[in-house]
Amino acid sequence: MMKLERIIAEIEKTKDTISKQQARLRELEAQKTEVENLHIVQMVRALRMTPAELSVFLQGKPDNAPAATTGRLFSRQEDTENE
């Protein structure tokens, strides 16, 4: 029985260690997310855009360009640059 009791004690100790490590992992992942979000906020603030300008920027459309012609405008510019 002594051997069985040692094994059970080791199992409990290992479960406790795993539980602590999982909690630490969750803390680190939360810290990572917080730092990433802070970095994103700093980059956005550095652009000094209004919320409307930021929205257009994030949609990937140039100012005042209709969505249907956006791709054609860029491809023409690339073609003329290579010539």
Secondary structure, DSSP 4 states (H G I P E B T S, - for coil): -HHHHHHHHHHHHHHHHHHHHHHHHHHHHHHHHHHHHHHHHHHHHHHT--HHHHHHHHHT--TT--GGGHHHHHHHHHHHHH-
